[in-house]
Amino acid sequence: MTTAPDEKLPSPPPERSEKRRPDWMLMTQKFLKHGTAIASFSPSSGFLSRAMLRGIDFDKAQCIIELGAGTGPITAELLKRVKPHTKLIVVERDPDFCARLRARFPGADIAEADAAKMDELLDSRGIPTVDHVVSGLPLPSFPAELRDAIIASSARRLSPEGDFRQLTNMPYVYWRLYRKYFQQVKFELVPLNMPPGGVYTCKKYRTDAPGNNPASA
């Protein structure tokens, strides 16, 4: 195709330009712009992503939800392992991250939504309970009321043996925080992540947990 000297070719669509930006660059830019609203300045490593899913029985899991997927390193691991009968819902609030996820994982259920409104999200899909909630959100940095709401909305929909899994880049520091919400909390250190991180696996939501108000559920 030829053009007149003063005619400009159309700019590429934003989605195409967005795809060219490496994940680490997008993550770093978001971290610098939004600070503690973003979990880390870089995507989770394969070591941390695999640790997040260790112990999940994918043959039995009926529904898994990922919160705060970012650029999708844990999503990629999930999609490798989920069985055809398992419903996987990937929740991400940031529009740029959602665009990256949809481009990277066409066909996956990517929900641009608020993690605190899990009841609405699941009701819209006709899903009563969840087996595993996998969270990459920086929950300790959130205002207490928002953190309470996210954990409460997740816990309300967990199956009796379900668990809430939370990654961290500050090993062991928040064990007591998650014990305020759950009766059982285990931590696995992942030293090969950069920075060193780990995974909290939490079960059995406490009746006296902050934000737990069964009467309003």
Z-matrix of the N, CA and C atoms (Angstrom, degrees):
N
C 1 1.461
C 2 1.520 1 108.62
N 3 1.362 2 117.96 1 136.22
C 4 1.458 3 122.94 2 177.52
C 5 1.506 4 109.02 3 -109.54
N 6 1.319 5 115.71 4 155.86
C 7 1.458 6 121.29 5 179.87
C 8 1.505 7 109.84 6 -134.01
N 9 1.320 8 116.30 7 156.20
C 10 1.454 9 121.02 8 174.15
C 11 1.522 10 108.97 9 -67.35
N 12 1.359 11 117.72 10 155.37
C 13 1.458 12 120.41 11 -176.82
C 14 1.520 13 113.22 12 -54.70
N 15 1.343 14 117.86 13 -34.49
C 16 1.456 15 119.30 14 -176.62
C 17 1.520 16 112.83 15 -97.68
N 18 1.340 17 116.44 16 7.42
C 19 1.452 18 120.13 17 -179.35
C 20 1.525 19 109.21 18 -94.21
N 21 1.312 20 116.88 19 130.56
C 22 1.450 21 121.53 20 -179.11
C 23 1.516 22 110.34 21 -100.08
N 24 1.327 23 115.00 22 139.10
C 25 1.449 24 119.28 23 174.70
C 26 1.524 25 109.48 24 -69.00
N 27 1.314 26 118.71 25 146.65
C 28 1.474 27 120.59 26 -179.91
C 29 1.518 28 110.98 27 -63.32
N 30 1.317 29 116.10 28 144.50
C 31 1.462 30 121.31 29 177.54
C 32 1.517 31 109.34 30 -69.82
N 33 1.340 32 117.19 31 148.07
C 34 1.467 33 118.98 32 178.25
C 35 1.513 34 110.48 33 -64.56
N 36 1.320 35 118.15 34 148.88
C 37 1.467 36 120.92 35 178.73
C 38 1.517 37 110.31 36 -57.23
N 39 1.333 38 118.01 37 150.22
C 40 1.461 39 120.64 38 -179.38
C 41 1.516 40 113.15 39 -55.61
N 42 1.349 41 117.25 40 -35.50
C 43 1.444 42 119.69 41 -178.19
C 44 1.512 43 111.45 42 -61.77
N 45 1.330 44 117.21 43 -38.16
C 46 1.454 45 120.18 44 -178.57
C 47 1.517 46 110.74 45 -69.58
N 48 1.344 47 116.90 46 -41.19
C 49 1.452 48 119.88 47 177.53
C 50 1.521 49 110.31 48 -64.60
N 51 1.361 50 116.30 49 -38.46
C 52 1.456 51 121.66 50 -179.14
C 53 1.517 52 111.22 51 -61.31
N 54 1.330 53 117.02 52 -37.89
C 55 1.454 54 120.26 53 -177.71
C 56 1.524 55 111.62 54 -64.66
N 57 1.324 56 117.47 55 -28.29
C 58 1.453 57 120.17 56 -175.99
C 59 1.524 58 112.53 57 -75.79
N 60 1.322 59 116.49 58 -17.96
C 61 1.456 60 119.84 59 -179.29
C 62 1.525 61 109.56 60 -77.56
N 63 1.342 62 119.24 61 122.87
C 64 1.470 63 119.88 62 -179.43
C 65 1.520 64 111.38 63 -59.53
N 66 1.335 65 115.76 64 152.49
C 67 1.459 66 120.44 65 -179.47
C 68 1.515 67 111.94 66 -56.69
N 69 1.344 68 116.43 67 -43.32
C 70 1.464 69 119.22 68 -176.72
C 71 1.531 70 110.97 69 -63.50
N 72 1.337 71 116.57 70 -34.31
C 73 1.462 72 120.17 71 -179.55
C 74 1.531 73 110.62 72 -70.72
N 75 1.336 74 116.05 73 -43.74
C 76 1.462 75 119.77 74 177.99
C 77 1.525 76 110.27 75 -61.95
N 78 1.331 77 116.28 76 -43.05
C 79 1.460 78 120.59 77 -179.42
C 80 1.529 79 111.00 78 -64.01
N 81 1.326 80 116.53 79 -43.42
C 82 1.464 81 120.40 80 -179.78
C 83 1.519 82 111.33 81 -64.55
N 84 1.328 83 117.45 82 -42.30
C 85 1.458 84 120.85 83 178.96
C 86 1.524 85 111.38 84 -62.56
N 87 1.337 86 116.15 85 -41.19
C 88 1.462 87 119.70 86 178.15
C 89 1.527 88 110.67 87 -65.82
N 90 1.320 89 116.51 88 -40.06
C 91 1.470 90 120.72 89 -179.45
C 92 1.524 91 110.65 90 -64.28
N 93 1.345 92 116.19 91 -43.11
C 94 1.466 93 119.83 92 179.94
C 95 1.523 94 111.65 93 -67.15
N 96 1.337 95 116.34 94 -31.98
C 97 1.454 96 120.50 95 -178.02
C 98 1.520 97 112.34 96 -81.11
N 99 1.346 98 115.77 97 -40.80
C 100 1.463 99 119.54 98 -171.77
C 101 1.525 100 113.57 99 -109.88
N 102 1.318 101 117.90 100 -7.68
C 103 1.457 102 120.67 101 175.74
C 104 1.513 103 113.15 102 61.08
N 105 1.334 104 116.41 103 -126.60
C 106 1.460 105 121.52 104 -172.60
C 107 1.527 106 113.97 105 -70.35
N 108 1.328 107 117.72 106 -5.26
C 109 1.468 108 119.45 107 174.34
C 110 1.526 109 111.10 108 -73.91
N 111 1.349 110 116.57 109 -14.17
C 112 1.455 111 122.75 110 176.91
C 113 1.521 112 107.51 111 -110.05
N 114 1.324 113 116.94 112 136.00
C 115 1.462 114 120.50 113 -171.23
C 116 1.521 115 113.26 114 -65.14
N 117 1.328 116 118.21 115 -35.32
C 118 1.453 117 120.50 116 -174.11
C 119 1.521 118 109.46 117 -156.53
N 120 1.333 119 115.26 118 163.02
C 121 1.463 120 119.83 119 177.43
C 122 1.519 121 112.20 120 -82.62
N 123 1.339 122 117.84 121 -5.21
C 124 1.462 123 121.18 122 179.56
C 125 1.523 124 109.28 123 -143.78
N 126 1.345 125 117.34 124 154.85
C 127 1.460 126 119.93 125 178.81
C 128 1.524 127 111.69 126 -63.01
N 129 1.309 128 116.32 127 154.43
C 130 1.462 129 120.82 128 177.49
C 131 1.522 130 110.06 129 -62.95
N 132 1.325 131 115.93 130 142.76
C 133 1.459 132 120.58 131 179.12
C 134 1.522 133 110.27 132 -74.79
N 135 1.331 134 115.31 133 168.87
C 136 1.454 135 119.64 134 175.37
C 137 1.516 136 111.54 135 -61.80
N 138 1.340 137 116.59 136 -34.59
C 139 1.466 138 120.59 137 178.89
C 140 1.533 139 110.61 138 -60.54
N 141 1.349 140 115.95 139 -46.77
C 142 1.464 141 120.17 140 -178.17
C 143 1.526 142 111.16 141 -71.37
N 144 1.315 143 116.10 142 -39.16
C 145 1.470 144 120.16 143 179.52
C 146 1.526 145 111.00 144 -61.33
N 147 1.327 146 116.38 145 -43.21
C 148 1.470 147 119.73 146 -179.98
C 149 1.527 148 111.25 147 -69.40
N 150 1.345 149 116.52 148 -36.66
C 151 1.469 150 119.81 149 178.06
C 152 1.521 151 110.82 150 -63.73
N 153 1.319 152 117.59 151 -35.02
C 154 1.466 153 121.27 152 179.27
C 155 1.529 154 111.87 153 -59.75
N 156 1.310 155 116.89 154 -30.30
C 157 1.462 156 120.78 155 -173.89
C 158 1.520 157 113.05 156 -103.07
N 159 1.336 158 116.59 157 -2.63
C 160 1.461 159 120.13 158 -177.61
C 161 1.529 160 110.00 159 -63.40
N 162 1.310 161 115.94 160 130.55
C 163 1.455 162 120.89 161 178.27
C 164 1.518 163 114.22 162 95.51
N 165 1.315 164 118.08 163 -9.02
C 166 1.468 165 119.93 164 176.96
C 167 1.535 166 109.13 165 -75.90
N 168 1.310 167 116.31 166 129.34
C 169 1.466 168 121.30 167 175.85
C 170 1.531 169 107.29 168 -88.96
N 171 1.311 170 115.99 169 95.52
C 172 1.457 171 120.21 170 -175.86
C 173 1.533 172 112.24 171 -70.68
N 174 1.323 173 117.52 172 -17.56
C 175 1.460 174 119.42 173 176.22
C 176 1.528 175 111.01 174 -71.56
N 177 1.334 176 116.56 175 -29.06
C 178 1.464 177 120.53 176 -176.84
C 179 1.524 178 113.68 177 -100.03
N 180 1.318 179 117.69 178 -24.13
C 181 1.469 180 120.64 179 -174.08
C 182 1.528 181 110.91 180 -62.95
N 183 1.321 182 115.07 181 128.75
C 184 1.464 183 120.87 182 178.01
C 185 1.526 184 111.57 183 -97.75
N 186 1.335 185 116.57 184 -32.54
C 187 1.462 186 119.94 185 -179.33
C 188 1.522 187 109.68 186 -148.82
N 189 1.319 188 116.22 187 132.32
C 190 1.458 189 123.73 188 176.37
C 191 1.520 190 107.59 189 -129.45
N 192 1.329 191 116.45 190 134.69
C 193 1.459 192 120.93 191 177.07
C 194 1.522 193 109.32 192 -119.56
N 195 1.312 194 116.43 193 133.35
C 196 1.462 195 121.73 194 173.93
C 197 1.527 196 108.33 195 -107.18
N 198 1.326 197 116.81 196 129.40
C 199 1.463 198 122.60 197 178.76
C 200 1.524 199 109.91 198 -108.75
N 201 1.335 200 116.39 199 131.28
C 202 1.457 201 119.90 200 177.74
C 203 1.513 202 112.08 201 68.83
N 204 1.324 203 116.52 202 59.77
C 205 1.467 204 121.21 203 -172.71
C 206 1.521 205 113.64 204 -73.18
N 207 1.335 206 118.35 205 -21.38
C 208 1.465 207 120.09 206 -179.41
C 209 1.516 208 111.43 207 62.70
N 210 1.332 209 116.40 208 -126.48
C 211 1.464 210 120.76 209 179.92
C 212 1.522 211 112.55 210 -91.69
N 213 1.335 212 117.48 211 -3.13
C 214 1.460 213 120.10 212 168.47
C 215 1.512 214 119.72 213 100.55
N 216 1.342 215 121.64 214 21.49
C 217 1.467 216 118.34 215 178.33
C 218 1.525 217 113.19 216 -64.40
N 219 1.333 218 117.16 217 -38.51
C 220 1.468 219 119.40 218 177.91
C 221 1.520 220 110.05 219 -76.23
N 222 1.320 221 117.10 220 -35.26
C 223 1.472 222 121.03 221 175.83
C 224 1.522 223 110.49 222 -56.10
N 225 1.327 224 116.22 223 -43.03
C 226 1.465 225 120.53 224 -179.28
C 227 1.527 226 110.93 225 -60.79
N 228 1.331 227 116.45 226 -43.19
C 229 1.460 228 120.27 227 178.48
C 230 1.522 229 111.00 228 -65.10
N 231 1.329 230 116.37 229 -40.93
C 232 1.465 231 120.04 230 178.54
C 233 1.521 232 111.42 231 -61.08
N 234 1.327 233 116.32 232 -45.77
C 235 1.458 234 120.07 233 -177.25
C 236 1.526 235 112.15 234 -66.66
N 237 1.323 236 117.17 235 -24.95
C 238 1.462 237 120.36 236 175.38
C 239 1.528 238 111.64 237 -69.60
N 240 1.345 239 115.84 238 -27.95
C 241 1.464 240 119.97 239 -167.65
C 242 1.526 241 115.06 240 -109.47
N 243 1.330 242 117.37 241 -26.29
C 244 1.471 243 117.74 242 -175.83
C 245 1.528 244 111.06 243 -63.82
N 246 1.317 245 113.79 244 146.21
C 247 1.460 246 120.92 245 178.95
C 248 1.520 247 109.62 246 -89.48
N 249 1.332 248 117.06 247 162.67
C 250 1.473 249 119.28 248 -179.08
C 251 1.527 250 113.92 249 -57.56
N 252 1.338 251 117.37 250 -27.83
C 253 1.461 252 119.44 251 -177.90
C 254 1.530 253 112.75 252 -83.49
N 255 1.334 254 118.12 253 -7.10
C 256 1.463 255 121.71 254 -175.96
C 257 1.522 256 110.75 255 -90.78
N 258 1.320 257 116.09 256 131.19
C 259 1.461 258 121.58 257 175.17
C 260 1.521 259 108.05 258 -90.14
N 261 1.333 260 117.03 259 119.91
C 262 1.458 261 122.52 260 177.46
C 263 1.523 262 108.79 261 -111.66
N 264 1.341 263 115.79 262 123.38
C 265 1.459 264 121.73 263 177.42
C 266 1.519 265 108.23 264 -118.09
N 267 1.322 266 116.28 265 125.33
C 268 1.457 267 122.36 266 -178.22
C 269 1.529 268 107.77 267 -107.86
N 270 1.329 269 116.61 268 116.84
C 271 1.459 270 122.30 269 -175.26
C 272 1.526 271 109.59 270 -106.76
N 273 1.329 272 115.75 271 125.92
C 274 1.469 273 121.96 272 178.05
C 275 1.522 274 108.15 273 -146.88
N 276 1.316 275 116.43 274 130.19
C 277 1.466 276 120.46 275 -176.21
C 278 1.527 277 112.53 276 -87.60
N 279 1.320 278 117.91 277 -30.18
C 280 1.464 279 121.17 278 -174.77
C 281 1.535 280 110.64 279 -75.00
N 282 1.333 281 118.97 280 124.83
C 283 1.468 282 121.02 281 -177.31
C 284 1.531 283 113.91 282 -61.49
N 285 1.336 284 117.30 283 -37.45
C 286 1.466 285 119.57 284 179.83
C 287 1.520 286 111.20 285 -66.75
N 288 1.315 287 116.51 286 -42.28
C 289 1.460 288 119.40 287 176.36
C 290 1.527 289 110.68 288 -63.53
N 291 1.328 290 117.04 289 -40.36
C 292 1.467 291 120.15 290 178.70
C 293 1.526 292 111.25 291 -61.38
N 294 1.316 293 115.93 292 -41.66
C 295 1.467 294 119.47 293 178.26
C 296 1.521 295 110.71 294 -62.22
N 297 1.332 296 116.58 295 -41.21
C 298 1.466 297 120.38 296 178.17
C 299 1.531 298 110.40 297 -64.45
N 300 1.324 299 117.03 298 -43.64
C 301 1.461 300 120.55 299 -178.95
C 302 1.524 301 111.60 300 -63.88
N 303 1.339 302 116.97 301 -42.81
C 304 1.465 303 119.61 302 -178.36
C 305 1.530 304 111.66 303 -68.07
N 306 1.334 305 115.92 304 -33.39
C 307 1.463 306 118.95 305 176.98
C 308 1.527 307 111.13 306 -71.50
N 309 1.311 308 115.74 307 -36.01
C 310 1.465 309 120.54 308 -176.28
C 311 1.516 310 112.15 309 -79.99
N 312 1.347 311 116.17 310 -34.15
C 313 1.469 312 120.27 311 -175.38
C 314 1.529 313 110.69 312 -125.93
N 315 1.314 314 118.00 313 67.77
C 316 1.464 315 119.88 314 179.82
C 317 1.527 316 109.95 315 -61.90
N 318 1.311 317 115.09 316 135.13
C 319 1.456 318 119.82 317 -178.79
C 320 1.505 319 114.19 318 96.13
N 321 1.342 320 117.40 319 -17.52
C 322 1.465 321 120.08 320 177.38
C 323 1.526 322 109.71 321 -75.72
N 324 1.325 323 116.25 322 154.44
C 325 1.462 324 121.57 323 179.64
C 326 1.527 325 108.37 324 -85.49
N 327 1.327 326 116.80 325 91.99
C 328 1.461 327 123.40 326 -179.56
C 329 1.524 328 107.83 327 -100.24
N 330 1.314 329 117.11 328 115.52
C 331 1.460 330 121.62 329 -177.51
C 332 1.524 331 109.74 330 -107.60
N 333 1.343 332 116.53 331 116.80
C 334 1.466 333 120.65 332 173.94
C 335 1.524 334 105.89 333 -82.45
N 336 1.322 335 116.05 334 96.12
C 337 1.462 336 119.43 335 -168.34
C 338 1.518 337 110.90 336 -153.20
N 339 1.330 338 114.73 337 168.19
C 340 1.451 339 123.74 338 177.50
C 341 1.523 340 108.59 339 -87.96
N 342 1.329 341 116.66 340 124.41
C 343 1.459 342 120.60 341 -177.63
C 344 1.521 343 112.40 342 -63.12
N 345 1.329 344 117.77 343 -22.44
C 346 1.464 345 121.25 344 179.94
C 347 1.525 346 112.13 345 -74.87
N 348 1.328 347 117.27 346 -9.02
C 349 1.466 348 121.19 347 -178.12
C 350 1.524 349 111.27 348 -111.50
N 351 1.321 350 115.16 349 44.00
C 352 1.452 351 119.75 350 -177.60
C 353 1.523 352 112.75 351 -64.24
N 354 1.336 353 116.97 352 -34.13
C 355 1.464 354 119.90 353 178.53
C 356 1.528 355 110.84 354 -56.55
N 357 1.329 356 116.25 355 -46.93
C 358 1.464 357 120.28 356 179.79
C 359 1.525 358 111.20 357 -63.98
N 360 1.321 359 115.90 358 -41.50
C 361 1.461 360 121.08 359 -178.33
C 362 1.528 361 110.93 360 -62.43
N 363 1.331 362 116.02 361 -46.78
C 364 1.460 363 119.76 362 -178.52
C 365 1.531 364 111.75 363 -71.23
N 366 1.333 365 116.65 364 -39.85
C 367 1.467 366 119.72 365 179.01
C 368 1.524 367 110.93 366 -60.42
N 369 1.332 368 116.49 367 -38.02
C 370 1.465 369 119.86 368 -179.42
C 371 1.527 370 112.11 369 -66.44
N 372 1.331 371 116.70 370 -20.17
C 373 1.463 372 121.68 371 179.98
C 374 1.526 373 112.05 372 -105.52
N 375 1.334 374 116.69 373 0.85
C 376 1.454 375 120.52 374 178.75
C 377 1.513 376 113.72 375 69.41
N 378 1.334 377 116.61 376 32.66
C 379 1.466 378 121.41 377 -177.63
C 380 1.528 379 108.98 378 -108.67
N 381 1.335 380 118.85 379 118.75
C 382 1.468 381 120.08 380 -176.99
C 383 1.521 382 114.47 381 -81.30
N 384 1.338 383 116.97 382 -40.28
C 385 1.466 384 120.07 383 -175.53
C 386 1.531 385 111.34 384 -136.49
N 387 1.333 386 113.34 385 162.88
C 388 1.467 387 121.74 386 -178.88
C 389 1.526 388 108.70 387 -125.82
N 390 1.314 389 116.68 388 140.23
C 391 1.466 390 120.42 389 178.84
C 392 1.526 391 112.31 390 -85.93
N 393 1.326 392 116.21 391 -37.27
C 394 1.469 393 119.66 392 -177.73
C 395 1.526 394 109.70 393 -144.69
N 396 1.326 395 114.99 394 132.57
C 397 1.464 396 121.38 395 169.97
C 398 1.522 397 106.86 396 -109.25
N 399 1.313 398 116.67 397 121.90
C 400 1.465 399 123.08 398 -177.42
C 401 1.521 400 107.36 399 -111.50
N 402 1.328 401 116.67 400 111.18
C 403 1.467 402 120.83 401 -171.40
C 404 1.525 403 112.94 402 -111.78
N 405 1.326 404 114.57 403 125.85
C 406 1.460 405 121.21 404 171.55
C 407 1.512 406 111.78 405 -106.89
N 408 1.330 407 116.96 406 11.58
C 409 1.459 408 121.50 407 -179.67
C 410 1.537 409 110.64 408 -73.68
N 411 1.319 410 118.33 409 145.55
C 412 1.472 411 121.01 410 176.32
C 413 1.524 412 110.59 411 -81.68
N 414 1.313 413 116.84 412 65.63
C 415 1.466 414 121.64 413 -170.98
C 416 1.527 415 114.17 414 -56.26
N 417 1.338 416 120.20 415 -40.18
C 418 1.472 417 118.50 416 -179.68
C 419 1.523 418 113.43 417 -61.16
N 420 1.328 419 117.35 418 -23.55
C 421 1.464 420 121.27 419 -178.97
C 422 1.523 421 112.78 420 -87.07
N 423 1.329 422 117.03 421 -11.55
C 424 1.456 423 120.73 422 -179.15
C 425 1.532 424 110.38 423 -76.20
N 426 1.336 425 117.72 424 153.42
C 427 1.472 426 119.51 425 169.92
C 428 1.521 427 109.53 426 -54.85
N 429 1.332 428 116.65 427 143.20
C 430 1.463 429 121.13 428 -174.31
C 431 1.527 430 112.31 429 -54.46
N 432 1.321 431 117.82 430 -40.60
C 433 1.461 432 120.80 431 -178.11
C 434 1.522 433 111.74 432 -63.49
N 435 1.339 434 116.61 433 -40.28
C 436 1.461 435 120.30 434 178.85
C 437 1.521 436 110.56 435 -69.99
N 438 1.331 437 116.79 436 -43.19
C 439 1.468 438 120.12 437 178.12
C 440 1.530 439 110.56 438 -60.26
N 441 1.323 440 116.61 439 -44.60
C 442 1.468 441 120.55 440 178.15
C 443 1.524 442 110.85 441 -57.95
N 444 1.327 443 116.50 442 -43.84
C 445 1.464 444 121.14 443 -176.84
C 446 1.526 445 111.51 444 -65.78
N 447 1.328 446 117.26 445 -40.73
C 448 1.466 447 121.08 446 -179.35
C 449 1.523 448 110.67 447 -66.02
N 450 1.324 449 116.52 448 -47.19
C 451 1.463 450 119.60 449 -178.91
C 452 1.522 451 110.59 450 -67.52
N 453 1.337 452 117.26 451 -40.62
C 454 1.466 453 120.14 452 179.75
C 455 1.524 454 111.52 453 -63.99
N 456 1.331 455 116.82 454 -43.15
C 457 1.469 456 119.59 455 -179.14
C 458 1.520 457 110.84 456 -66.52
N 459 1.328 458 117.07 457 -33.50
C 460 1.469 459 120.63 458 176.21
C 461 1.520 460 110.78 459 -69.85
N 462 1.338 461 115.85 460 -47.48
C 463 1.465 462 120.64 461 -175.48
C 464 1.525 463 112.14 462 -64.28
N 465 1.330 464 116.72 463 -34.40
C 466 1.471 465 119.99 464 179.96
C 467 1.517 466 112.23 465 -60.12
N 468 1.325 467 116.65 466 -29.14
C 469 1.457 468 119.63 467 -175.01
C 470 1.525 469 113.28 468 -102.16
N 471 1.327 470 117.61 469 -1.61
C 472 1.459 471 119.49 470 178.85
C 473 1.527 472 110.61 471 -69.55
N 474 1.326 473 116.44 472 141.02
C 475 1.457 474 121.39 473 172.24
C 476 1.529 475 108.66 474 -67.44
N 477 1.351 476 118.50 475 163.29
C 478 1.465 477 120.62 476 -176.65
C 479 1.527 478 114.24 477 -52.81
N 480 1.305 479 117.98 478 -35.24
C 481 1.464 480 121.22 479 179.28
C 482 1.526 481 111.96 480 -104.07
N 483 1.332 482 116.65 481 11.93
C 484 1.461 483 120.25 482 -179.03
C 485 1.511 484 112.40 483 -72.49
N 486 1.331 485 116.18 484 165.28
C 487 1.460 486 119.52 485 178.91
C 488 1.520 487 111.83 486 -137.63
N 489 1.326 488 113.20 487 158.92
C 490 1.462 489 123.35 488 177.11
C 491 1.517 490 106.55 489 -112.25
N 492 1.335 491 116.68 490 120.01
C 493 1.462 492 121.95 491 -176.05
C 494 1.520 493 109.48 492 -111.97
N 495 1.328 494 115.73 493 128.27
C 496 1.457 495 121.63 494 -174.83
C 497 1.519 496 110.41 495 -127.74
N 498 1.340 497 116.89 496 123.40
C 499 1.465 498 118.81 497 175.51
C 500 1.521 499 110.20 498 -83.16
N 501 1.318 500 115.94 499 159.07
C 502 1.461 501 121.27 500 178.48
C 503 1.517 502 109.94 501 -149.89
N 504 1.325 503 115.95 502 151.47
C 505 1.460 504 121.59 503 172.42
C 506 1.527 505 110.87 504 -109.39
N 507 1.339 506 115.67 505 14.28
C 508 1.461 507 121.46 506 176.39
C 509 1.528 508 107.64 507 -130.69
N 510 1.328 509 117.64 508 82.74
C 511 1.464 510 121.75 509 -173.31
C 512 1.523 511 113.93 510 -53.26
N 513 1.316 512 115.20 511 134.07
C 514 1.471 513 125.96 512 173.19
C 515 1.534 514 114.60 513 71.05
N 516 1.317 515 118.56 514 -17.46
C 517 1.459 516 121.02 515 -170.91
C 518 1.526 517 111.87 516 -61.10
N 519 1.321 518 117.42 517 -37.15
C 520 1.457 519 120.23 518 -170.96
C 521 1.526 520 113.79 519 -105.34
N 522 1.311 521 117.56 520 18.74
C 523 1.460 522 119.91 521 -179.84
C 524 1.522 523 110.47 522 -58.38
N 525 1.319 524 117.89 523 -45.29
C 526 1.472 525 120.67 524 -179.48
C 527 1.526 526 111.87 525 -65.51
N 528 1.328 527 116.27 526 -33.00
C 529 1.462 528 119.20 527 178.19
C 530 1.520 529 110.47 528 -61.20
N 531 1.325 530 117.78 529 -48.02
C 532 1.463 531 120.04 530 -177.97
C 533 1.525 532 112.10 531 -72.33
N 534 1.327 533 117.42 532 -23.16
C 535 1.457 534 120.08 533 174.81
C 536 1.532 535 111.41 534 -68.47
N 537 1.313 536 117.14 535 -20.24
C 538 1.475 537 119.45 536 175.07
C 539 1.526 538 111.30 537 -68.94
N 540 1.341 539 115.68 538 -23.58
C 541 1.460 540 120.48 539 -176.30
C 542 1.527 541 113.31 540 -102.25
N 543 1.333 542 116.75 541 -31.70
C 544 1.461 543 120.90 542 -173.31
C 545 1.526 544 111.58 543 -128.80
N 546 1.332 545 115.08 544 146.60
C 547 1.460 546 119.94 545 178.75
C 548 1.524 547 112.28 546 -72.66
N 549 1.314 548 116.55 547 -33.88
C 550 1.461 549 121.02 548 -178.34
C 551 1.526 550 109.71 549 -117.88
N 552 1.319 551 117.01 550 123.49
C 553 1.460 552 122.05 551 178.70
C 554 1.527 553 108.41 552 -135.57
N 555 1.323 554 115.48 553 123.27
C 556 1.467 555 121.41 554 174.80
C 557 1.521 556 109.05 555 -118.04
N 558 1.326 557 116.11 556 149.60
C 559 1.461 558 119.55 557 179.50
C 560 1.520 559 109.88 558 -127.83
N 561 1.332 560 116.04 559 135.12
C 562 1.465 561 122.33 560 175.03
C 563 1.522 562 109.04 561 -117.93
N 564 1.310 563 117.11 562 121.06
C 565 1.458 564 122.95 563 178.38
C 566 1.529 565 110.15 564 -77.78
N 567 1.334 566 115.89 565 136.86
C 568 1.464 567 121.96 566 176.28
C 569 1.532 568 106.94 567 -122.72
N 570 1.332 569 118.46 568 84.46
C 571 1.462 570 121.46 569 -172.95
C 572 1.526 571 114.30 570 -69.65
N 573 1.328 572 117.33 571 -21.76
C 574 1.467 573 119.67 572 -176.45
C 575 1.515 574 112.95 573 -83.30
N 576 1.325 575 117.81 574 -5.00
C 577 1.461 576 119.85 575 173.48
C 578 1.522 577 109.10 576 -71.89
N 579 1.319 578 117.99 577 157.37
C 580 1.462 579 121.95 578 177.93
C 581 1.526 580 109.30 579 -124.37
N 582 1.357 581 119.73 580 108.13
C 583 1.468 582 125.87 581 -1.24
C 584 1.525 583 110.95 582 -73.07
N 585 1.360 584 117.39 583 165.77
C 586 1.463 585 119.56 584 178.32
C 587 1.525 586 110.68 585 -52.88
N 588 1.309 587 115.42 586 138.29
C 589 1.466 588 119.64 587 -175.86
C 590 1.503 589 111.55 588 -139.69
N 591 1.315 590 114.86 589 -158.75
C 592 1.445 591 119.52 590 179.72
C 593 1.512 592 111.48 591 179.37
N 594 1.318 593 115.26 592 -176.81
C 595 1.462 594 121.95 593 -175.11
C 596 1.527 595 109.75 594 -134.51
N 597 1.326 596 115.74 595 128.51
C 598 1.461 597 122.00 596 169.36
C 599 1.521 598 108.04 597 -94.15
N 600 1.322 599 116.34 598 130.07
C 601 1.456 600 121.37 599 173.23
C 602 1.520 601 107.46 600 -113.52
N 603 1.323 602 116.38 601 117.99
C 604 1.467 603 122.16 602 -170.01
C 605 1.527 604 110.58 603 -119.59
N 606 1.344 605 115.65 604 138.88
C 607 1.459 606 120.91 605 179.75
C 608 1.521 607 110.52 606 -137.96
N 609 1.322 608 114.72 607 156.93
C 610 1.464 609 123.37 608 173.30
C 611 1.535 610 111.44 609 62.11
N 612 1.295 611 114.17 610 84.55
C 613 1.472 612 123.31 611 179.71
C 614 1.526 613 109.93 612 -59.41
N 615 1.302 614 116.08 613 134.06
C 616 1.457 615 121.62 614 -176.70
C 617 1.535 616 111.16 615 -77.30
N 618 1.321 617 115.56 616 140.93
C 619 1.466 618 119.14 617 176.98
C 620 1.523 619 111.50 618 -68.66
N 621 1.347 620 116.93 619 -23.50
C 622 1.466 621 120.92 620 179.34
C 623 1.518 622 112.34 621 -102.29
N 624 1.336 623 117.10 622 20.16
C 625 1.464 624 121.00 623 -179.40
C 626 1.519 625 111.24 624 -67.36
N 627 1.325 626 117.30 625 146.09
C 628 1.484 627 119.42 626 175.27
C 629 1.522 628 110.11 627 -57.19
N 630 1.316 629 116.08 628 130.16
C 631 1.460 630 120.34 629 178.70
C 632 1.507 631 114.84 630 88.32
N 633 1.338 632 117.30 631 -7.12
C 634 1.463 633 119.61 632 179.87
C 635 1.522 634 109.51 633 -80.34
N 636 1.309 635 114.94 634 113.53
C 637 1.466 636 121.10 635 -179.82
C 638 1.518 637 108.04 636 -136.24
N 639 1.355 638 117.34 637 80.71
C 640 1.463 639 120.60 638 -174.61
C 641 1.520 640 113.59 639 -54.55
N 642 1.324 641 117.09 640 -29.26
C 643 1.473 642 119.61 641 -177.00
C 644 1.513 643 112.09 642 -65.92
N 645 1.361 644 116.48 643 -27.62
C 646 1.467 645 119.90 644 -178.44
C 647 1.502 646 112.96 645 -98.49
N 648 1.337 647 118.02 646 -2.40
C 649 1.463 648 120.87 647 -176.86
C 650 1.527 649 110.23 648 -72.86
